[in-house]
Amino acid sequence: MYWVWMIIVSLIAGIIFGPLARAVLPGKQNISLGWTILGGGIGAFIGGLIAKLLGVKDTSGPDWIQYLIQIICAAIVVAIISARNSKTKAA
């Protein structure tokens, strides 16, 4: 049940982290809002796993370190999707 909950929360977090990831990336990302949210969700999931592996503990307040890791991972995933989309349109 833990993994299902983590996937659901990651997809919801993608609504926030996807656009944040696009905001921190330089230049224009030629991808749709749907891909942005999905990329943000995938990045949030991967970032959550990395934070767990690094031992970032749950706190009584916001988990800023985990959020930062998730945004960085979301930016990487959105950049990959954007680069892949650019190659597809160029071909």
C-alpha positions in Angstrom: 0.0 0.0 0.0 3.0 2.3 0.7 4.1 2.3 -3.0 0.6 3.0 -4.3 0.3 6.0 -2.0 3.7 7.2 -3.0 2.8 7.0 -6.7 -0.4 8.9 -6.1 1.3 11.6 -4.1 4.1 11.9 -6.7 1.6 12.5 -9.5 -0.2 15.1 -7.5 3.2 16.7 -6.6 3.9 16.7 -10.4 1.3 19.5 -10.7 3.5 21.7 -8.6 7.0 20.3 -9.3 6.6 20.1 -13.1 6.1 23.8 -13.7 8.7 24.6 -11.1 11.1 22.4 -12.9 10.4 24.2 -16.2 10.9 27.5 -14.4 14.4 26.6 -13.2 15.5 25.2 -16.6 17.1 27.7 -19.0 15.5 28.3 -22.4 12.2 27.2 -23.8 10.9 23.7 -23.2 8.8 22.7 -26.1 6.5 20.3 -24.3 2.8 20.3 -23.3 1.4 20.9 -19.9 0.5 17.2 -19.6 4.1 16.2 -20.3 5.3 18.8 -17.8 3.0 17.4 -15.1 3.9 13.8 -15.9 7.6 14.6 -15.9 7.2 16.5 -12.6 5.4 13.4 -11.2 8.1 11.0 -12.3 10.8 13.3 -11.0 9.0 13.7 -7.7 8.7 9.9 -7.4 12.4 9.4 -8.2 13.4 12.2 -5.9 11.3 10.7 -3.1 13.1 7.4 -3.5 16.5 9.1 -3.5 15.6 11.1 -0.4 14.5 7.9 1.3 17.8 6.2 0.3 19.8 9.2 1.6 18.0 8.9 5.0 16.0 12.2 4.8 13.7 11.8 7.7 10.1 12.9 7.9 9.8 16.0 10.1 6.9 17.6 11.8 7.0 20.5 9.3 7.8 20.7 5.6 10.6 18.3 4.3 12.5 21.0 2.4 15.5 18.8 1.6 13.2 16.1 0.1 11.3 18.8 -1.9 14.6 20.2 -3.2 15.7 16.7 -4.3 12.4 16.1 -6.0 12.5 19.5 -7.9 16.0 18.7 -9.1 14.9 15.3 -10.3 11.8 16.8 -11.9 14.0 19.3 -13.8 16.1 16.5 -15.1 13.1 14.5 -16.2 11.5 17.5 -17.9 14.8 18.4 -19.6 15.0 14.8 -21.0 11.4 14.9 -22.2 12.0 18.3 -23.8 15.2 17.2 -25.5 13.5 14.0 -26.8 10.5 16.0 -28.0 12.8 18.4 -29.9 14.5 15.5 -31.6 11.2 14.0 -32.6 10.0 17.3 -34.2 13.3 17.9 -36.0 13.2 14.5 -37.7 
